[in-house]
């Protein structure tokens, strides 16, 4: 397929595809999905080999968020039966993180519900970062605390944070349909603050909220321009008690096409499969490892994930290896540039010449294609609801039960 050959060549050269090419990936048929995976897999292996980076979420403060993000089980007005608790103490958070690190994770993502941190909250998180790093040499810590005020990113960096996550989630043109209590521009501003402070920026999207192919391409192209080092791709977890509980728009094949499109647009950045992979990719999760080089281990913020042991077995069985603590995630040219995605001339994620990311319950502020390649996207073929795969987290942080790691 000429389209895929072109995209592979561009990905290996770190060149930006056209919007038309990105849309064409989403419009490929299910019959072509293995060809799409194979093509994007060449780009993934060029920059990341067969390594899979493991990340682990710790929900520092759960529920009772004043923001109205429609996808979120912690949102204002949510009736989801999730865990609700205030800030974990540093030793509690460190103990929770230790379980994920013992399971092979090299990055801990510290998340808290709310619009954004107060200065006192930043002090709390600083103490937690110190506790985790004192007990785990070499661990990466990513904070995800919502919208940042001036100076807060710098304080987190001084406290030892390595990265900051704040997702764009969807296109600017449709953002107001998902959230009304803050703006798309607010989110962009926070990612830019993290960048400016010297933190590794992490920003991604949520697919499956009723968006069009054009919306998906818009947000991924916006992410490329914004320069994150890592791009989490969430697939909506429709949680009862939230406005999007009835949105079941994704199929495994659709998820693979989305991941492939992200890889082609952002060839040399960390692409992370975040919330919802178990719900929507299901038995096709191993194929997604040919597209993404990073996943979350174990449970998410307010919902259960696949057992950590099963994650490790899946990685090994698919012929991949867990990225070690001593290995550098990003390709050498990006590390040498000491800048985020788009540091090369011309800008843009992974261009030449250019955490934590789980949407569900995310306190960090926290319609599909069909047809043949190159045609206009058709209406989505909705997936059958798999409510049996959506379970509220009842273990780990905020409970007396051992976490899933």
Residue pairs with C-beta under 8 A, 6 or more apart in sequence:
1 32
1 35
1 39
1 373
3 21
3 24
3 25
3 373
3 374
4 35
4 36
4 39
5 39
6 17
6 21
7 17
7 21
7 25
7 39
7 40
7 43
7 264
8 39
8 40
8 42
8 43
10 16
10 17
10 264
10 267
11 40
11 42
11 43
11 46
11 263
11 264
11 267
12 42
12 43
12 46
12 267
13 352
14 267
14 268
14 344
14 350
14 351
14 352
14 354
15 351
15 352
15 353
16 224
16 265
16 348
16 351
16 354
17 264
17 265
19 217
19 221
20 374
21 264
22 217
22 220
22 221
22 261
22 264
22 265
23 213
23 214
23 217
23 369
23 377
24 373
24 374
25 36
25 257
25 260
25 261
25 264
26 213
26 216
26 217
26 257
26 258
26 261
26 368
26 369
26 377
27 213
27 369
27 370
27 371
27 372
27 373
27 374
27 375
27 376
27 377
27 378
28 35
28 36
28 257
28 369
28 372
28 373
29 370
29 371
29 372
29 373
30 251
30 253
32 373
33 253
33 256
33 257
36 256
36 257
36 260
37 256
37 260
37 287
37 290
37 291
38 290
39 260
40 259
40 260
40 263
40 264
40 290
40 291
41 290
41 291
43 263
43 264
43 267
44 263
44 271
44 290
44 291
44 292
44 293
46 267
47 267
47 268
47 293
47 331
47 350
48 270
48 293
48 329
48 331
50 319
50 320
50 321
51 293
51 320
51 321
51 322
51 323
51 327
51 329
52 289
52 293
52 294
52 295
52 315
52 320
52 321
52 322
52 323
53 106
53 107
53 270
53 272
53 293
53 294
53 295
53 323
53 329
54 100
54 103
54 104
54 105
54 106
54 107
54 294
54 295
54 296
54 297
54 311
54 322
54 323
55 105
55 106
55 107
55 108
55 109
55 142
55 272
55 294
55 295
55 296
55 297
55 355
55 356
56 97
56 99
56 100
56 101
56 103
56 105
56 107
56 108
56 109
56 296
56 297
56 298
56 405
57 100
57 109
57 111
57 296
57 298
57 299
57 300
57 301
57 355
57 356
57 358
58 88
58 93
58 96
58 97
58 100
58 108
58 109
58 110
58 111
58 397
59 83
59 111
59 112
59 113
59 301
59 302
59 361
59 363
59 397
59 398
60 87
60 88
60 93
60 110
60 111
60 112
60 124
60 125
60 128
60 397
61 85
61 86
61 87
61 88
61 112
61 113
61 114
61 363
62 74
62 82
62 83
62 84
62 85
62 113
62 301
62 302
62 361
62 363
62 397
62 398
63 74
63 78
63 82
63 83
63 84
63 85
63 113
63 302
63 361
64 74
64 84
64 113
65 72
65 74
65 75
65 76
65 113
65 114
65 115
65 363
66 76
66 114
66 115
66 181
67 75
67 76
67 114
67 115
67 146
67 179
67 181
67 182
67 365
68 75
68 76
68 77
68 179
68 180
68 181
69 75
69 169
69 178
69 179
69 181
69 362
69 365
69 366
70 177
70 178
70 179
70 209
70 242
70 243
70 244
71 169
71 178
71 206
71 209
71 236
71 237
71 242
71 244
71 359
71 360
72 78
72 242
72 359
72 360
72 361
72 362
72 366
73 80
73 82
73 239
73 241
73 242
73 302
73 303
73 360
73 361
73 392
74 82
74 113
74 301
74 302
74 361
74 362
74 363
74 366
75 242
76 181
78 241
78 242
79 240
79 241
80 239
80 240
80 241
80 242
80 302
80 392
81 241
81 392
82 239
82 302
82 361
82 392
82 393
83 302
83 392
83 393
83 394
83 398
83 399
85 398
87 112
87 121
87 124
88 96
88 128
88 397
88 398
90 124
90 127
90 128
90 130
90 131
91 131
92 397
93 110
93 128
93 131
93 132
93 397
94 128
94 131
94 132
94 135
96 396
96 397
96 403
97 108
97 132
97 136
97 139
98 135
98 136
99 298
99 396
99 402
99 403
99 405
100 108
100 297
100 298
100 308
100 403
100 405
101 108
101 136
101 139
102 405
103 297
103 298
103 308
103 312
103 405
104 297
104 312
104 322
105 297
105 405
106 138
106 139
106 140
106 323
106 324
106 325
107 139
107 140
107 141
107 142
107 162
107 163
107 355
108 132
108 139
108 140
108 141
108 142
109 141
109 142
109 143
109 144
109 165
109 296
109 355
109 356
109 357
109 358
110 125
110 128
110 129
110 141
110 142
110 143
110 144
110 145
111 144
111 145
111 165
111 301
111 355
111 356
111 358
111 362
111 363
111 364
111 366
112 121
112 125
112 144
112 145
112 146
112 363
112 364
113 361
113 362
113 363
113 366
114 121
114 145
114 146
114 363
115 146
115 147
115 181
115 182
115 365
116 145
116 146
116 147
116 148
116 149
116 190
116 365
117 125
117 145
117 146
117 148
117 152
119 152
119 155
121 145
122 145
122 152
122 155
122 156
122 159
125 143
125 145
125 156
125 159
125 161
126 155
126 156
126 158
126 159
126 160
129 141
129 143
129 156
129 159
129 160
129 161
130 159
130 160
132 139
132 141
133 139
133 141
133 160
138 325
138 326
139 325
140 162
140 163
141 160
141 161
141 162
141 163
142 161
142 162
142 163
142 164
142 165
142 200
142 202
142 355
142 356
143 156
143 161
143 163
143 164
143 165
144 164
144 165
144 166
144 202
144 355
144 356
144 357
144 362
144 363
144 364
144 366
145 363
145 364
146 166
146 190
146 363
146 364
146 365
146 366
147 166
147 182
147 186
147 187
147 189
147 190
147 365
148 164
148 166
148 190
148 193
148 194
150 193
152 193
153 164
153 193
153 194
153 196
153 197
153 199
154 197
156 164
156 197
156 199
157 197
157 198
157 199
161 199
162 199
162 200
163 194
163 199
163 200
163 201
163 202
163 229
163 230
163 355
164 190
164 191
164 194
164 197
164 199
164 200
164 201
164 202
165 202
165 203
165 232
165 355
165 356
165 357
165 364
166 187
166 190
166 191
166 194
166 202
166 203
166 364
166 365
167 187
167 203
167 204
167 205
167 206
167 232
167 234
167 357
167 359
167 362
167 364
167 365
167 366
168 184
168 187
168 188
168 191
168 203
168 204
168 205
168 219
168 222
168 223
168 226
169 175
169 178
169 179
169 187
169 204
169 205
169 206
169 219
169 359
170 178
170 205
170 206
170 209
170 211
170 215
170 219
171 211
171 214
171 215
171 216
171 218
171 219
171 222
172 184
172 218
172 219
172 222
173 215
173 218
174 211
174 215
175 183
175 184
176 183
176 184
178 209
182 365
186 365
187 203
187 365
188 226
190 365
191 201
191 203
191 226
191 228
192 226
194 200
194 201
195 201
195 227
195 340
200 229
200 230
200 340
201 226
201 227
201 228
201 229
201 230
201 340
201 341
202 228
202 229
202 230
202 231
202 232
202 355
202 356
202 357
203 223
203 226
203 228
203 231
203 232
204 223
204 228
204 230
204 231
204 232
204 233
204 234
204 272
204 274
204 357
205 216
205 219
205 220
205 223
205 231
205 232
205 233
205 234
206 234
206 235
206 236
206 275
206 359
207 216
207 233
207 234
207 235
207 236
207 250
207 255
207 258
208 235
208 236
208 247
208 248
208 249
208 250
208 276
208 280
209 236
209 244
209 247
209 249
210 244
210 247
210 249
210 367
211 367
212 367
212 377
213 367
213 368
213 369
213 377
214 377
216 258
216 261
217 261
220 231
220 261
220 262
220 265
220 266
221 265
223 231
223 266
223 341
223 349
224 265
224 266
224 341
224 342
224 348
224 349
224 350
224 351
224 354
225 342
225 347
225 348
225 349
226 341
226 342
226 349
227 339
227 340
227 341
227 342
227 343
227 347
227 349
227 354
228 269
228 340
228 341
228 349
229 269
229 270
229 330
229 334
229 340
229 341
230 269
230 270
230 271
230 272
230 294
230 329
230 355
230 357
231 262
231 266
231 269
231 270
231 271
231 272
231 341
231 349
232 272
232 273
232 274
232 355
232 356
232 357
232 358
233 258
233 259
233 262
233 271
233 272
233 273
233 274
233 292
234 274
234 275
234 276
234 357
234 358
234 359
234 360
235 250
235 255
235 275
235 276
235 277
235 279
235 280
235 281
236 244
236 247
236 249
236 250
236 276
236 359
237 275
237 276
237 279
237 300
237 303
237 359
237 360
237 390
238 244
238 245
238 246
238 247
238 248
238 385
238 387
238 390
239 245
239 302
239 303
239 360
239 361
239 390
239 392
240 387
240 390
246 385
248 382
248 383
248 384
248 385
248 386
249 367
249 368
249 380
249 382
249 383
250 276
250 280
250 368
250 383
251 280
251 368
251 381
251 383
252 280
252 281
252 282
252 283
252 284
253 284
254 368
254 369
254 380
254 383
255 277
255 280
255 281
255 284
255 288
256 281
256 284
256 287
256 288
256 291
257 369
259 271
259 273
259 288
259 291
259 292
260 291
262 271
262 291
263 271
263 291
263 292
265 349
265 350
266 341
266 349
266 350
267 350
268 330
268 331
268 333
268 334
268 341
268 350
269 330
269 334
269 341
269 349
269 350
270 293
270 294
270 329
270 330
271 291
271 292
271 293
271 294
272 292
272 293
272 294
272 295
272 296
272 355
272 357
273 281
273 285
273 288
273 292
273 294
273 295
273 296
274 295
274 296
274 355
274 356
274 357
274 358
274 359
275 296
275 300
275 301
275 303
275 357
275 358
275 359
275 360
276 359
276 360
277 285
277 288
277 295
277 306
278 285
278 305
278 306
278 389
279 386
279 389
279 390
280 383
281 287
281 288
282 386
282 389
285 306
285 314
286 314
286 317
286 318
289 295
289 314
289 315
289 318
289 320
290 318
293 323
293 329
294 329
295 311
296 305
296 355
296 356
296 357
296 358
297 305
297 308
297 311
297 405
298 305
298 306
298 307
298 308
298 311
298 396
298 403
298 404
298 405
299 305
299 393
299 395
299 396
299 403
299 404
300 358
300 360
300 361
300 393
301 358
301 360
301 361
301 362
301 363
301 366
301 393
302 360
302 361
302 392
302 393
303 360
303 361
303 390
303 391
303 392
303 393
304 391
304 392
304 393
304 394
304 404
305 404
306 314
307 404
308 404
308 405
312 322
315 321
315 322
323 329
328 335
333 344
334 341
334 343
337 343
337 344
341 348
341 349
341 350
341 354
342 348
342 349
342 350
342 351
342 354
343 354
344 351
344 352
344 353
344 354
345 352
345 353
345 354
346 352
346 353
346 354
347 354
348 354
356 364
358 366
359 366
367 377
367 379
367 380
368 377
368 378
368 379
368 380
368 381
369 377
369 378
369 380
370 377
370 378
370 379
370 380
370 381
371 377
371 378
394 401
395 401
395 402
395 403
395 404
396 402
396 403
396 404
397 403
